[in-house]
Amino acid sequence: MVASVLMQSLKSNNGQRMGKTYEEAVRTLNSLQSNAETLEKIRASGDHPRGRNLHNMEKFILRSGLELEDVDELSVIHISGTKGKGSTAAFSESILRHQGYKTGFFSSPHLVEVRERFRINGKPIAKELFSSKFWNVYNKLNGSKIDYDGLMPPYFAFLTVLSCHIFLEERVDVTILEVGIGGEYDSTNFIRHPVVCGVTSLGLDHTSILGNTIESIAWNKAGIFKTDVPAVTVEQSPEAMMVIHERSVEKKNPVYVALPLPDHEKITLGIHGCKQRLNAGLAVQLCRLWKNSIAKKDIDMNTNCIANEVLSESNICGIPVLNTDRLTDEEKQGKCQEIKILKKFCQKHI
């Protein structure tokens, strides 16, 4: 299926007008409904019809020339949370890249250019690739909007659709997908079959949309859980842990707790901050689960649960804790390398 999509994409790219530049693509992208406008529209809606967002996302995927089965072929690590999801995603990408996997990383927001949101093997995609794929996707969506009451995806939703096209065409081994806002109704949550899901530290954010209690925040963030797909979180408040556990029961998926990176691991993390050992510990477990799921190692094929020897003897609020053993050389390299990448970027752009 993907092969036919790629051939169709190549034919479409060959037929595009050469005048469609990167700068024109950015201007056209900025003409779509902005994230701020989207949030205001949700806030102003009395009944909060957020569930329609995922239905619309599926339509956007189909209108863009993909089938949902094509998107299913992406091997996704899906990450939500209030604090640290960007760092956790960046650590995960770096760890797997240094283990030889071709990585695709979709994140937000960008610092300088929108193409920073799409990274292949740790590097922002080229302007030429962005422009080529942008016009391919935009022209299909714009050309079909008359049949959908003029509906076009908002800014973030469009970029999410675009990321699927880019990562499928680039044939990445793993896609690290960072949630935009919340989880349950987020534009990224049309992904049906992630390999593993992660929830970083929770706090009160976007309360006008997600609710003003930690319980409602946790409910939304854990909305990315999928049946039989393992999920990992960090230690949260008891109230949040209870909701995360309840959502895992509701979604019928196993959930585990990742501990912070042990102090005996004397490495300098690639991202500074007092909470980064927590994010790094979560990233390590997400990557291990992703690798194990791909290899079906330490995984019960009937339940997709982790083998007992991978668990510690403790639990937090009834949720089992994953063993924290010593890092592999590749995991250490992945965490240390990130600081070099960030330093170079900041020296150039900040």
C-alpha positions as CSV (number, residue, x, y, z in Angstrom):
1,M,0.0,0.0,0.0
2,V,2.8,2.4,1.0
3,A,4.6,1.7,-2.3
4,S,1.7,2.8,-4.3
5,V,1.3,5.9,-2.3
6,L,4.9,6.8,-2.8
7,M,4.7,6.3,-6.5
8,Q,1.6,8.5,-6.6
9,S,3.5,11.1,-4.5
10,L,6.5,11.1,-6.9
11,K,4.2,11.6,-9.9
12,S,2.5,14.4,-8.2
13,N,5.8,16.1,-7.3
14,N,7.1,15.8,-10.9
15,G,4.0,17.6,-12.1
16,Q,4.2,20.5,-9.7
17,R,5.0,24.0,-10.9
18,M,8.6,25.0,-10.1
19,G,7.4,28.4,-8.9
20,K,6.1,27.0,-5.7
21,T,8.9,28.0,-3.3
22,Y,9.6,27.3,0.4
23,E,8.8,30.9,1.2
24,E,5.4,30.6,-0.6
25,A,4.7,27.4,1.3
26,V,5.3,29.1,4.6
27,R,3.1,32.1,3.7
28,T,0.3,29.7,2.6
29,L,0.7,27.6,5.8
30,N,0.4,30.8,7.9
31,S,-2.9,31.5,6.1
32,L,-4.5,28.5,7.8
33,Q,-6.3,28.9,11.1
34,S,-3.6,29.5,13.7
35,N,-3.2,27.5,16.9
36,A,-4.3,30.6,18.9
37,E,-7.5,30.9,16.8
38,T,-8.1,27.2,17.1
39,L,-7.8,27.3,20.9
40,E,-10.1,30.4,21.1
41,K,-12.7,28.6,18.9
42,I,-12.7,25.7,21.3
43,R,-12.9,27.9,24.4
44,A,-15.8,29.9,22.9
45,S,-17.8,26.7,22.1
46,G,-20.2,25.9,24.9
47,D,-20.4,22.2,24.2
48,H,-16.7,21.8,23.4
49,P,-17.2,19.5,20.3
50,R,-13.6,18.4,20.5
51,G,-14.4,14.9,19.5
52,R,-15.0,16.0,16.0
53,N,-11.4,16.9,15.7
54,L,-10.3,13.3,15.4
55,H,-13.0,12.5,12.9
56,N,-11.8,15.5,10.8
57,M,-8.2,14.4,11.1
58,E,-9.1,11.0,9.6
59,K,-10.9,12.9,6.7
60,F,-7.8,15.1,6.2
61,I,-5.6,12.0,6.0
62,L,-7.8,10.4,3.4
63,R,-8.2,13.7,1.4
64,S,-4.4,14.1,1.4
65,G,-4.0,10.8,-0.5
66,L,-3.2,8.4,2.3
67,E,-5.2,5.6,3.8
68,L,-5.4,5.0,7.5
69,E,-3.7,1.7,6.9
70,D,-0.7,3.6,5.4
71,V,-0.4,5.6,8.7
72,D,-0.6,2.3,10.6
73,E,2.7,1.3,9.1
74,L,4.5,4.1,11.0
75,S,6.2,2.7,14.1
76,V,5.2,5.3,16.6
77,I,6.3,6.4,20.1
78,H,3.5,8.7,21.2
79,I,4.3,11.1,24.0
80,S,1.9,13.4,26.0
81,G,2.4,15.3,29.2
82,T,2.5,18.8,30.7
83,K,6.2,19.2,31.4
84,G,9.1,17.5,29.8
85,K,7.5,15.9,26.7
86,G,9.8,17.7,24.3
87,S,12.9,16.7,26.3
88,T,11.7,13.1,26.6
89,A,11.0,12.9,22.9
90,A,14.4,14.4,22.1
91,F,16.2,11.9,24.4
92,S,14.2,9.1,22.8
93,E,15.1,10.2,19.3
94,S,18.7,10.5,20.1
95,I,19.0,7.1,21.9
96,L,17.4,5.2,19.0
97,R,19.4,7.2,16.3
98,H,22.6,6.3,18.1
99,Q,21.5,2.6,18.0
100,G,21.4,2.8,14.2
101,Y,17.7,3.4,13.6
102,K,16.5,5.9,11.1
103,T,14.4,8.3,13.2
104,G,11.5,10.7,12.4
105,F,10.7,13.3,15.0
106,F,7.6,15.5,14.9
107,S,7.5,18.2,17.6
108,S,6.2,21.7,18.4
109,P,6.7,24.5,18.5
110,H,9.6,25.6,16.3
111,L,12.1,28.2,17.3
112,V,13.1,29.8,13.9
113,E,11.7,27.8,11.0
114,V,8.7,25.5,10.7
115,R,10.7,22.8,9.1
116,E,12.4,22.3,12.5
117,R,9.3,20.4,13.6
118,F,10.2,17.6,11.2
119,R,13.5,15.9,11.9
120,I,15.0,13.0,10.1
121,N,17.9,11.4,11.9
122,G,18.0,14.5,14.3
123,K,18.2,17.1,11.6
124,P,15.5,19.4,10.3
125,I,14.3,18.5,6.9
126,A,15.6,20.5,3.9
127,K,13.6,23.4,2.5
128,E,13.2,21.5,-0.7
129,L,11.7,18.5,0.9
130,F,9.3,20.6,3.0
131,S,8.2,22.6,0.0
132,S,7.7,19.6,-2.2
133,K,5.7,17.7,0.4
134,F,3.8,20.8,1.5
135,W,2.4,21.6,-2.0
136,N,1.6,17.9,-2.6
137,V,-0.5,17.7,0.5
138,Y,-1.9,21.3,0.4
139,N,-3.1,21.0,-3.2
140,K,-5.0,17.8,-2.5
141,L,-6.7,19.3,0.6
142,N,-7.4,22.6,-1.1
143,G,-8.7,20.9,-4.2
144,S,-11.2,18.8,-2.3
145,K,-12.5,21.3,0.2
146,I,-15.5,22.2,-2.0
147,D,-16.8,18.7,-1.2
148,Y,-16.4,19.3,2.5
149,D,-18.1,22.7,3.1
150,G,-14.7,24.4,2.5
151,L,-13.1,22.6,5.5
152,M,-9.3,22.9,5.7
153,P,-7.2,21.7,8.5
154,P,-5.9,24.3,11.0
155,Y,-2.2,25.0,11.2
156,F,-1.1,22.2,13.6
157,A,-3.5,19.6,12.1
158,F,-2.1,20.3,8.7
159,L,1.5,19.8,9.9
160,T,0.5,16.6,11.6
161,V,-0.9,15.2,8.3
162,L,2.2,16.5,6.5
163,S,4.4,14.6,9.0
164,C,2.8,11.3,8.0
165,H,3.6,11.9,4.4
166,I,7.2,12.9,5.1
167,F,8.0,10.0,7.5
168,L,6.3,7.4,5.2
169,E,8.2,8.7,2.1
170,E,11.5,8.8,4.1
171,R,10.9,5.2,5.3
172,V,11.9,6.0,8.9
173,D,12.3,3.1,11.3
174,V,10.6,4.9,14.2
175,T,8.4,8.0,14.5
176,I,8.6,10.0,17.7
177,L,5.3,11.9,17.9
178,E,4.9,14.7,20.4
179,V,1.3,15.6,21.4
180,G,0.2,19.2,20.8
181,I,-2.3,19.9,23.5
182,G,-3.8,17.3,25.9
183,G,-4.1,13.9,24.3
184,E,-7.6,12.6,24.1
185,Y,-8.7,15.1,21.5
186,D,-5.3,16.1,20.1
187,S,-4.7,16.1,16.4
188,T,-2.1,13.5,16.8
189,N,-4.4,11.0,18.4
190,F,-5.8,9.6,15.2
191,I,-2.8,7.3,15.4
192,R,-4.5,3.9,15.9
193,H,-1.6,1.6,16.6
194,P,1.4,3.2,18.3
195,V,4.1,0.8,19.6
196,V,4.4,2.5,23.0
197,C,2.9,5.6,24.7
198,G,4.5,7.9,27.3
199,V,3.1,10.4,29.7
200,T,5.6,12.9,31.2
201,S,5.1,15.0,34.4
202,L,1.6,16.5,34.7
203,G,0.5,19.9,35.9
204,L,-2.3,22.4,35.2
205,D,-2.1,23.6,31.6
206,H,-4.6,24.8,29.1
207,T,-7.2,24.6,31.8
208,S,-9.9,26.3,29.8
209,I,-9.8,23.3,27.4
210,L,-8.5,20.4,29.5
211,G,-10.1,21.2,32.8
212,N,-8.9,22.9,36.0
213,T,-8.1,19.8,38.1
214,I,-5.1,17.5,38.0
215,E,-7.6,14.6,37.5
216,S,-9.1,16.1,34.3
217,I,-5.6,16.9,33.0
218,A,-4.5,13.3,33.6
219,W,-7.7,12.0,32.0
220,N,-6.9,14.0,28.8
221,K,-3.2,13.2,28.7
222,A,-3.8,9.5,29.2
223,G,-6.3,9.6,26.3
224,I,-3.5,8.6,23.9
225,F,-3.5,5.1,25.5
226,K,-4.6,2.3,23.0
227,T,-5.8,-1.2,23.7
228,D,-2.9,-3.7,24.3
229,V,-0.3,-1.0,23.7
230,P,2.1,-0.6,26.6
231,A,2.3,2.8,28.2
232,V,4.9,4.3,30.6
233,T,4.6,7.3,32.9
234,V,6.7,8.9,35.6
235,E,5.6,9.2,39.2
236,Q,2.8,11.6,39.5
237,S,0.6,12.9,42.3
238,P,-1.6,10.1,43.8
239,E,-4.7,11.8,42.2
240,A,-3.1,11.7,38.8
241,M,-1.8,8.2,39.2
242,M,-5.2,7.0,40.1
243,V,-6.7,8.5,36.9
244,I,-3.9,7.1,34.8
245,H,-4.5,3.6,36.2
246,E,-8.3,4.0,35.6
247,R,-7.7,5.0,32.0
248,S,-5.4,2.0,31.4
249,V,-8.2,-0.2,32.7
250,E,-10.7,1.5,30.5
251,K,-8.5,1.4,27.4
252,K,-7.4,-2.2,28.2
253,N,-3.6,-1.5,28.0
254,P,-0.8,-2.2,30.4
255,V,0.8,0.8,32.1
256,Y,4.1,1.1,34.0
257,V,6.2,3.6,35.9
258,A,9.7,4.7,34.9
259,L,12.0,5.9,37.6
260,P,14.5,8.8,37.2
261,L,17.9,8.0,35.7
262,P,19.9,6.5,38.7
263,D,22.6,8.7,40.3
264,H,25.2,6.0,39.7
265,E,25.0,6.7,36.0
266,K,27.6,9.4,35.9
267,I,26.8,11.0,32.6
268,T,26.1,14.6,31.6
269,L,22.7,14.8,30.1
270,G,22.3,16.6,26.8
271,I,19.6,18.9,28.2
272,H,20.0,20.9,31.4
273,G,17.5,21.1,34.2
274,C,16.7,19.5,37.5
275,K,14.0,17.3,36.0
276,Q,15.9,16.0,33.1
277,R,17.0,12.8,34.9
278,L,13.3,12.0,35.2
279,N,12.7,12.7,31.5
280,A,15.8,10.7,30.6
281,G,14.6,7.7,32.7
282,L,11.3,7.8,30.9
283,A,13.0,8.0,27.5
284,V,15.1,5.0,28.3
285,Q,12.1,2.8,29.1
286,L,10.1,4.0,26.1
287,C,13.0,3.1,23.8
288,R,13.5,-0.3,25.4
289,L,9.8,-1.1,25.1
290,W,9.9,0.1,21.5
291,K,12.8,-2.2,20.7
292,N,11.3,-5.1,22.6
293,S,8.0,-4.7,20.9
294,I,9.6,-4.6,17.5
295,A,11.6,-7.7,18.4
296,K,8.8,-9.2,20.4
297,K,11.4,-9.6,23.2
298,D,10.2,-9.9,26.8
299,I,6.6,-9.3,25.5
300,D,3.7,-11.7,26.1
301,M,2.3,-12.1,22.6
302,N,-1.2,-12.7,23.9
303,T,-1.5,-9.6,26.2
304,N,1.4,-7.4,25.0
305,C,2.5,-7.2,28.7
306,I,6.1,-7.1,29.8
307,A,7.7,-10.2,31.1
308,N,8.1,-10.3,34.9
309,E,11.9,-10.1,34.9
310,V,11.6,-6.6,33.4
311,L,9.6,-5.4,36.3
312,S,10.9,-4.4,39.7
313,E,9.3,-5.7,42.9
314,S,7.7,-2.3,43.7
315,N,4.7,-0.4,42.5
316,I,3.4,3.2,42.8
317,C,-0.3,3.6,43.4
318,G,-0.8,0.1,42.2
319,I,1.1,0.6,38.9
320,P,4.2,-1.6,38.5
321,V,7.6,0.0,38.3
322,L,10.1,-0.9,35.5
323,N,13.5,-2.1,36.4
324,T,16.2,0.5,36.2
325,D,19.4,-1.3,35.4
326,R,22.6,0.2,33.9
327,L,22.5,2.1,30.7
328,T,23.9,0.6,27.5
329,D,26.8,2.4,25.7
330,E,24.3,3.5,23.0
331,E,21.9,4.9,25.5
332,K,24.6,6.9,27.2
333,Q,25.9,8.2,23.8
334,G,22.4,9.2,22.8
335,K,21.9,11.2,26.0
336,C,25.2,13.0,25.9
337,Q,25.1,13.8,22.2
338,E,21.9,15.8,22.5
339,I,23.8,18.6,24.3
340,K,26.1,19.0,21.3
341,I,23.2,19.4,19.0
342,L,21.4,21.9,21.2
343,K,24.6,24.0,21.7
344,K,25.3,24.2,18.0
345,F,21.6,25.2,17.3
346,C,21.6,27.9,20.1
347,Q,25.0,29.3,18.9
348,K,23.6,29.7,15.4
349,H,20.1,30.9,16.1
350,I,19.9,32.4,19.6
